[in-house]
Amino acid sequence: MKILKQLMATVNSDLFQPKSDEQKNLIQPTIATWKMTVRTLGFLALACLFLWSFFPILDKTYKVYRLPFLAWYPYSFKTSPQYEFTYLYQVLAIHFIAVVNLNIDSLIAALNMFVAAQFQILCDDLRNLHQADVSSIDVKKKLKSCINHHREILKFADHANEFYNWLLLVQFFVGGFSIGLAMFQLTVVSLAVHFAVILPLNCPFMKVVPLSSEFYSHVSYANAILVEVFMYCWFGHDIELKVNISIFE
């Protein structure tokens, strides 16, 4: 939390603010990309939450007291009102987890996006270092400011990496495992369709019904995790790309 507070203080410092309307316009595409990616992830998360929360109702499996998620409880939930309370508990829990994950993903992507935007501002300052109406003394002051800005950007990037290193490791591990599990469930659907004649009706392969709300929840979840991993890779790549391009400007 201390590192995060330090990062937020750096973001709000005068050194890291755009100095002109041109610089604001310069970083707008980077900010717009971040917003679009976060909104896409949010939309997929909402779709997944809706399907997860209501697929027992949509599939009418609530009549046999099916919950959104398989779980063991030290009581029987197949009676009312235990079933309704347990159902509500699972729905609220998955919404809470989704909101936490979405905010963590958005924050990590925003930190990387901010580093890329700062390199754009720094490059613009260096391009406009030698202006016709600026004296040599002012040029030296601006150059010192650019050097200090560059050092602060590197320091900010180091602190950001220190803040989300373990978060990123856990998110990548969980994301990769989740994609594999979701795709396996969809593969199981395909197997159930092709081998329905020889598989018994109570076979575990027959649990996910093709084109059901549960099926679409797995599709939405897999896509959401793919967008999540894409966010980390894209904005990290964006920093590397802007740094490499700035060398030749």
Residue, then its C-alpha position, 0 to 999 in steps of 0.5 A: m500500500k505504501i508503494l501504491k501511495q507513492l506511485m499515486a503521488t508521483v502521478n499527480s506531481d507537476l513533473f509528470q503533467p502534460k505541459s501543453d494541449e499538443q502533449k495532451n492530444l499526443i497521449q490521448p490515443t494511448i489513454a483511449t486504448w486503455k479505456m477501450t480494453v478495460r471496457t471490453l474486459g468489463f463487458l465480458a466480465l459482466a456477461c460471464l457474471f450474468l450467465w454464471s449467476f442465472f444459468p441454473i434459472l435459465d436452464k431450469t436446473y434450480k428445480v433440482y436445487r443446482l447452485p451456480f458453482l459446485a461446492w461442499y457445505p456443512y449443511s443441506f442446501k437442497t431445502s428452502p430457504q437454505y438453497e436461496f441463501t446459499y445461491l445468493y451467497q455464491v452470486l455475491a461472492i463471485h461478483f465481489i471476486a470479479v470486481v476485485n480482479l477487474n480493478i487489479d487488472s485495470l490498475i496494472a494496465a494503467l500503470n504501464m499505460f502511464v509509463a508509455a505516456q510519460f515517454q511520449i511527453l518526454c520525447d515531445d519535450l526533447r523535440n521542442l528543446h531548440q526553439a527559435d525564441v528560447s535562449s541557451i540558458d533556457v535550453k540548459k534548464k529544459l535539458k536538465s528538466c528532461i534528464n530529471h524527468h527521465r530519471e523519475i520515469l525510470k524510478f516510477a517504472d521500477h516502483a510499479n514493477e515492485f508493486y505488481n510483480w507478484l500480482l502479475l505472476v499470480q494473475f498469469f498463473v491463474g489466467g493460464f490455468s483458467i483458460g485451459l480449464a475453460m477450453f477443456q470444458l468446451t472440448v468436453v462438450s464436443l466429446a459429448v456430442h460425438f460420443a453421446v451414443i456410447l457414453p452413459l447419460n450420467c457420464p461426467f462428459m455430459k454435464v455441460v450441454p452444448l449451446s446452453s447458458e452454462f456453455y456460453s458462460h465458459v465461452s465468455y470466461a475464456n474470452a475475458i481471461l484472454v483479454e486480461v492477458f492481452m492487457y498485460c502484454w499489450f501495454g508492456h509491449d507499448i512501453e518497449l515500442k515507444v522507448n525503441i522508437s524514441i531513440f531514433e526521433 
